[in-house]
Each structure stands twice: as structure tokens, then as C-alpha cells.
Amino acid sequence: MKRTAFLAPAFLAPALLAVLFANSATAKVMTYTCAFPNAAFEDGRFETGGTLDLKFVFDDVSGNAFLVGNAGASTVYPVTGSGGITFLEPLQSGAVQTTTIDNAGKAAHSRHTIMFASGLYPSQSYGNCDIS
């Protein structure tokens, strides 16, 4: 079965999240606000001072998780463990982007972008997340 991400308009994101999490009376909703200033690329380049910012919202009871951005919210798939959490974001191209965050907030974001004209363009970004 093919999975595609749902992207709601930005003004609907807070309402969408409230409705989806409303059924979880005892839920602990976690927000991960992440900044990734460093990135590594396949060609060996390493860049610092970047501006990749990501925000994830996760309901630990329902298991629902979303990547929230300027364009709205898209569903991501959480994988939880004793040391942290990973969010999986399947793309329409067939690639999967991942963000792994340890319990202290240290994070890595792996992009596996498939550009139809030039093929696979992988990169990995490093940074930290505030967990609230």
C-alpha cells in the first residue's frame, strides 16, 4: 500500500492537531523544536551555520505525530525507544526522511531526496531539539 503525506494549510495546523489529540485525555503531547546548523553532503562538503528548523508534535497515547511547518502539518511515523525517538517521513518520490532525537535533545536529520532529473541527493544535518 502506497503511503503519502497529508499536508494541511498552515492556518489549519493548530486546529488539526487539537482535534487529533483531543481524544487522548491522559495523553502527554510532546513538542520537539529542532535547529540543524550543520550539514554533510555526499560530495564530502560539510557546511556550518545553516538554517534548517523542524518542529514535531507527538501524542504518546495515540501514537500520532506531525511535522509542523510554514505550509501546514504532515503526518510522520514515530519510532520510540528508551534512548529517544525517530520520526519517519515517507515522501511521494519513494524516499524516506528521518529525524532521530536522543533524550538529551541531540539530533540528526537524514534527507534522502530523489530529484527526478539528477537522481538521489542524500544529506545529513546535525543539531539539537528543545523538548517540551
C-alpha positions in Angstrom: 0.0 0.0 0.0 1.4 3.4 -1.0 1.6 6.0 1.7 1.5 9.7 1.0 1.9 12.5 3.5 -1.1 14.8 4.2 -0.2 18.5 4.1 -2.8 20.8 5.6 -2.7 24.6 5.1 -0.8 26.4 7.8 -3.8 28.0 9.3 -5.4 24.6 9.9 -2.4 23.0 11.6 -3.3 24.1 15.2 -6.9 23.0 14.7 -6.0 19.7 13.1 -3.6 18.9 15.9 -6.1 19.8 18.6 -8.8 17.6 17.1 -6.5 14.6 16.6 -5.1 14.9 20.1 -8.5 15.7 21.8 -9.4 12.1 22.3 -6.4 11.4 24.5 -7.4 12.7 27.9 -4.3 11.4 29.6 -2.0 11.9 26.6 1.3 13.6 27.0 1.8 15.7 23.9 5.5 16.3 23.3 6.9 19.1 21.1 10.3 18.8 19.6 11.6 22.2 18.2 14.8 21.4 16.3 17.6 23.5 14.8 20.2 21.9 12.5 23.0 24.3 11.8 25.5 21.7 10.4 25.1 19.5 7.3 27.2 16.9 5.5 26.7 16.0 1.8 27.6 13.1 -0.4 30.3 15.0 -2.2 32.2 15.4 1.1 31.1 19.0 1.8 30.4 20.0 5.4 28.5 23.2 6.0 28.0 25.1 9.2 25.7 27.9 10.1 22.7 26.5 8.2 19.1 27.3 9.0 17.2 24.1 8.8 14.5 24.2 11.5 11.9 21.4 12.1 9.1 21.1 14.6 7.5 17.8 15.5 4.4 17.2 17.7 3.9 13.7 19.2 1.0 12.3 21.3 2.4 9.4 23.3 -1.1 7.8 23.9 -2.5 7.8 20.3 0.9 7.5 18.7 0.0 10.3 16.3 2.9 12.5 15.2 3.2 15.5 12.8 5.8 17.6 11.3 4.6 21.2 11.6 5.9 23.9 9.2 5.0 27.1 7.4 3.0 25.2 4.9 1.0 23.2 7.4 1.3 19.8 9.1 2.2 16.5 7.6 1.9 13.0 9.2 5.1 11.4 10.3 5.6 8.0 11.9 7.3 7.8 15.3 9.6 5.0 16.5 10.1 5.3 20.2 12.6 3.7 22.5 14.3 4.1 25.8 17.1 6.4 24.4 14.9 8.7 22.2 12.6 8.9 19.3 12.8 8.8 15.5 10.3 10.4 13.1 10.0 8.8 9.7 8.6 10.9 6.8 7.8 9.0 3.6 7.8 11.1 0.5 5.9 10.7 -2.7 9.1 10.1 -4.5 9.6 6.9 -2.5 12.4 8.3 -0.4 12.1 8.4 3.4 13.5 11.3 5.5 14.3 10.5 9.2 14.9 12.6 12.2 16.4 10.9 15.3 16.4 12.7 18.7 18.0 11.4 21.8 16.6 12.0 25.3 19.0 14.9 25.8 17.8 16.6 22.6 20.8 15.9 20.4 19.5 15.2 16.8 20.4 14.1 13.3 18.1 14.6 10.3 18.8 12.4 7.2 17.4 13.6 3.9 17.2 11.1 1.0 15.8 13.4 -1.7 15.2 11.9 -5.1 15.4 14.6 -7.8 14.0 13.2 -10.9 16.5 14.9 -13.2 19.6 14.1 -11.2 18.6 11.1 -9.0 19.4 10.6 -5.3 20.7 13.6 -3.4 21.4 12.5 0.2 22.4 14.8 3.1 22.6 14.6 6.8 22.1 17.5 9.2 23.2 17.7 12.9 21.8 19.8 15.7 19.6 19.9 18.8 16.0 20.0 19.8 14.2 21.6 22.6 11.8 19.1 24.1 8.6 20.4 25.8 
